[in-house]
Amino acid sequence: MEDKIDENEEFDNESFEIKLGDYNTLSVVKEVDFGLYLDGGRDGEILMPKKYVPEGAKPGDKLKVFIYLDSEERPVATTETPLAKVGDFAWLKVSWVNQFGAFLNWGVEKDMFCPFREMKMRMQMGQSYLVYIHVDLESYRLVATAKIDRYIEPVPPEKYLPGDEVQLLVWQKTDLGFKVIIDNLYQGLIYEDQIFQVLHSGDRLSGFIDQVRPDGKIDVCLQQTGKAERLSFAKELLQYLQENDGYCDLGDKSAADDVYERFHVSKKVFKKGIGELYKKGQITVSSTSVRLVDK
């Protein structure tokens, strides 16, 4: 967060609030033996320990930092990159458990706390779980919850169109396929027959909207569908042929596993792609090969 300040006005250091558990752009106030103090607005001066101070940083500089709470629940600044921030879903590993709850590794020095009341099942040390990061309004502490359903939003009408690219966080395996979190907001499903690669809970990858059902449920796939899918792979195949002396040893009757191993697409997508190039007169096709047409 960077405040735009009128140089002709006196700066009121209580005019802004830091975003706890998020990135902030703050001014360096002073340098001390053990680090820097940054202007935290209404939160006062915030320490950046010396081990995180960028080389050459000095009073007056503005630094982009991540703000979290130290072991004494005081705001502290770091240049470490966390695995998640407030408002994010994340797949985090349990570092240790005590009588109050579990502590999850989220990429900064102090682990993220998940109290027992926020667990769906008792968390075990060394295991990973999907959680949502938020600020507890009563204690002003950063906490994780595994009861993520309450933070999944209903998809707005006309939010997505078929073929729209989205970012996915793989949630869990079901009888139908894999549940996913879409764009850090919505729940979706990849059906088993649309999966042509190994997936694990916690994977982050791109996907595409297949359809948004009338009840708001979203079907997603890992490859583009329809015309966009066909044109995308046709372009990829053409480039492959140009880089391999105009020849590919896979054709119309090649095994689906061989096609996927080479191009990471289904046999259906492969056939649509070669059909697109064939219609344009750019290739010839046999049961076992594809060749560029000499111009």
C-alpha positions in Angstrom: 0.0 0.0 0.0 1.6 3.3 -1.1 0.1 6.5 0.1 0.1 9.4 -2.3 1.1 12.4 -0.2 0.8 16.1 -1.1 4.3 17.5 -0.4 2.7 20.8 0.7 0.7 19.1 3.5 2.0 17.8 6.8 1.9 14.0 6.7 -0.4 12.5 9.3 1.1 9.1 10.2 -2.4 7.9 11.3 -4.0 8.5 7.9 -3.6 4.9 6.8 -3.7 1.4 8.1 -1.4 -1.5 7.1 -2.8 -4.6 5.5 -2.0 -7.4 7.9 -1.0 -10.6 6.3 -0.5 -8.9 2.9 2.0 -6.8 1.0 2.4 -3.1 1.8 4.7 -0.4 0.5 6.0 1.5 3.5 8.6 4.3 4.1 11.7 3.7 6.1 11.7 5.9 9.2 15.0 5.1 10.8 17.9 2.7 10.8 19.0 0.8 14.0 21.6 -1.8 14.7 19.0 -4.6 14.5 17.2 -3.5 11.3 14.9 -0.7 10.0 11.7 0.8 11.3 9.0 1.5 8.8 6.1 3.9 9.0 3.0 1.8 9.7 0.5 4.6 9.9 -2.0 3.9 12.6 0.0 0.9 13.7 3.0 3.0 14.5 6.6 2.1 13.6 7.1 -1.5 12.3 10.4 -3.3 12.6 12.0 -5.0 9.7 14.7 -7.3 11.2 18.2 -6.8 9.9 18.3 -10.2 8.1 15.5 -9.1 5.8 16.8 -5.5 5.0 17.6 -5.1 1.3 21.2 -3.9 0.7 21.5 -0.2 0.6 18.0 0.5 2.1 18.0 3.8 4.1 15.6 6.3 5.7 13.2 7.9 3.2 13.2 4.8 0.9 9.9 3.0 0.2 10.0 -0.8 0.5 7.5 -3.4 -0.6 7.2 -5.7 2.4 5.0 -8.5 3.8 3.5 -7.7 7.2 2.6 -10.5 9.7 2.7 -10.9 13.5 5.8 -12.1 15.4 5.7 -14.4 18.5 4.6 -11.5 20.7 1.8 -10.6 18.3 3.5 -7.4 17.1 3.5 -6.4 13.4 6.8 -7.2 11.7 8.0 -6.6 8.1 9.8 -9.1 6.0 11.0 -9.5 2.4 10.2 -13.2 2.5 7.6 -14.5 0.1 4.8 -16.3 1.9 2.9 -19.3 0.3 -0.3 -17.4 0.8 -1.7 -14.1 2.2 -4.9 -13.0 3.8 -7.9 -13.9 1.6 -6.1 -16.8 -0.1 -6.8 -20.5 -0.2 -3.6 -22.5 0.2 -2.3 -26.1 0.6 -0.1 -26.0 3.7 1.9 -28.6 5.6 1.6 -29.0 9.4 4.9 -28.2 11.2 3.7 -29.1 14.7 0.7 -29.6 16.9 0.1 -28.6 20.5 -2.9 -28.5 22.9 -4.4 -25.5 21.2 -4.2 -26.5 17.5 -1.8 -27.0 14.6 0.9 -24.7 13.2 1.3 -24.6 9.4 4.4 -23.7 7.4 3.3 -20.8 5.1 6.8 -19.6 4.0 7.6 -17.0 6.7 9.5 -17.4 10.0 6.4 -17.8 12.3 4.1 -20.6 11.4 0.4 -20.0 10.7 -2.0 -21.1 13.5 -5.1 -23.2 12.9 -7.1 -23.8 16.1 -8.8 -27.1 16.7 -12.3 -25.5 16.3 -11.3 -24.5 12.7 -10.4 -28.1 11.6 -12.7 -30.5 9.8 -10.6 -33.4 11.2 -7.7 -33.4 13.6 -4.6 -32.3 11.7 -1.5 -34.5 11.8 2.1 -33.3 11.9 3.7 -33.7 8.4 0.4 -33.8 6.6 -0.9 -31.0 4.3 -4.4 -29.5 4.2 -6.4 -27.0 2.2 -7.0 -23.9 4.4 -8.2 -20.3 4.0 -6.1 -17.5 5.6 -7.9 -14.7 7.4 -7.6 -12.2 10.3 -9.6 -13.2 13.4 -11.6 -10.0 14.2 -11.7 -10.7 17.9 -8.0 -11.3 18.5 -6.6 -9.5 15.5 -4.5 -12.6 14.8 -3.7 -14.3 11.5 -5.3 -17.7 11.5 -6.1 -20.5 9.1 -9.3 -22.4 8.8 -9.9 -25.8 7.1 -13.7 -25.0 7.1 -13.3 -23.4 3.7 -16.8 -23.8 2.5 -17.9 -20.6 4.2 -15.3 -18.6 2.2 -16.2 -20.0 -1.2 -18.3 -17.4 -3.1 -21.3 -18.0 -5.3 -20.4 -17.4 -8.9 -22.0 -14.2 -10.3 -24.3 -14.6 -13.4 -22.3 -14.2 -16.6 -19.0 -14.1 -14.7 -17.5 -16.7 -17.1 -18.0 -17.9 -20.7 -17.0 -21.3 -22.0 -13.3 -21.3 -22.9 -12.3 -18.6 -20.4 -8.9 -19.3 -18.9 -8.8 -19.5 -15.1 -6.4 -20.3 -12.3 -7.0 -23.5 -10.4 -6.0 -24.9 -7.0 -6.7 -28.6 -6.8 -8.7 -29.4 -3.7 -9.6 -33.1 -3.4 -10.4 -36.3 -5.3 -14.1 -37.3 -5.5 -15.9 -40.1 -7.2 -16.6 -37.8 -10.2 -13.1 -36.3 -10.5 -11.3 -33.5 -8.7 -12.8 -30.5 -6.8 -10.9 -27.3 -7.4 -10.9 -23.7 -6.3 -11.3 -21.3 -9.2 -9.5 -17.9 -9.2 -9.2 -18.1 -5.4 -13.0 -17.5 -5.2 -15.2 -20.2 -6.6 -15.7 -24.0 -6.4 -15.4 -26.1 -9.6 -15.1 -29.7 -10.7 -12.9 -31.4 -13.3 -14.5 -34.6 -14.4 -12.5 -37.8 -14.4 -12.8 -38.3 -18.2 -11.4 -34.8 -18.8 -8.2 -35.5 -16.9 -5.2 -36.5 -19.0 -2.4 -35.9 -16.5 -1.6 -36.8 -12.9 -3.2 -34.4 -10.4 -2.5 -34.0 -6.7 -4.3 -32.0 -4.0 -2.4 -28.6 -3.7 -1.4 -28.4 -7.4 -1.8 -25.0 -9.0 -2.4 -24.8 -12.7 -4.3 -23.1 -15.5 -7.6 -24.4 -16.7 -10.6 -23.5 -18.8 -14.3 -23.0 -18.1 -16.4 -25.8 -19.7 -19.8 -24.6 -18.5 -21.5 -22.8 -15.6 -24.6 -24.7 -14.7 -28.0 -23.1 -13.8 -27.4 -24.0 -10.2 -24.1 -22.1 -10.2 -21.8 -25.1 -10.2 -18.9 -24.8 -12.6 -17.3 -27.5 -14.7 -13.7 -26.9 -15.8 -11.3 -28.7 -18.0 -7.5 -28.6 -18.3 -7.6 -28.0 -22.1 -9.5 -25.5 -24.2 -12.7 -26.9 -25.8 -14.3 -26.4 -29.1 -12.8 -24.1 -31.8 -10.3 -22.5 -29.5 -8.9 -25.9 -28.5 -8.6 -27.0 -32.1 -6.8 -23.9 -33.2 -4.5 -23.9 -30.2 -3.3 -27.4 -30.8 -3.1 -27.0 -34.6 -0.7 -24.1 -34.1 1.4 -26.2 -31.6 1.5 -29.2 -34.1 2.5 -26.9 -37.0 5.4 -25.5 -34.9 6.5 -29.1 -33.9 6.6 -30.1 -37.6 8.6 -27.0 -38.6 11.1 -27.9 -35.9 11.3 -31.6 -36.8 12.0 -31.6 -40.5 8.3 -31.5 -41.4 7.6 -35.0 -39.9 5.8 -36.5 -36.9 5.7 -40.2 -36.3 2.1 -40.1 -34.9 -0.9 -40.3 -37.1 -4.6 -40.9 -37.2 -4.5 -44.4 -35.7 -1.7 -43.8 -33.1 -2.4 -44.8 -29.5 -3.9 -42.2 -27.2 -1.1 -42.8 -24.7 1.5 -42.1 -27.3 -0.2 -38.9 -28.3 -0.5 -37.7 -24.7 3.1 -38.6 -23.9 4.3 -36.4 -26.8 1.9 -33.5 -26.8 0.0 -33.7 -23.5 -3.4 -33.6 -25.2 -6.1 -36.2 -25.7 -6.4 -38.2 -28.9 -9.6 -36.2 -29.6 -7.7 -32.9 -29.5 -4.9 -34.4 -31.6 -7.3 -35.5 -34.4 -9.1 -32.1 -34.4 -5.7 -30.4 -34.7 -4.5 -32.4 -37.6 -7.9 -32.0 -39.2 -7.5 -28.2 -39.0 -4.1 -28.3 -40.7 -5.3 -30.8 -43.3 -8.2 -28.6 -44.3 -5.8 -25.8 -44.9 -3.6 -28.0 -47.1 -0.6 -27.7 -44.8 -0.1 -31.4 -44.0 -0.7 -34.9 -45.3 -1.9 -37.6 -42.9 -1.5 -41.3 -42.7 -2.5 -43.8 -40.0 1.0 -43.5 -38.4 2.4 -40.1 -39.4 1.9 -36.5 -40.3 4.0 -34.6 -42.8 4.2 -31.0 -43.8 3.3 -30.3 -47.4 6.2 -29.0 -49.5 5.3 -25.6 -50.9 
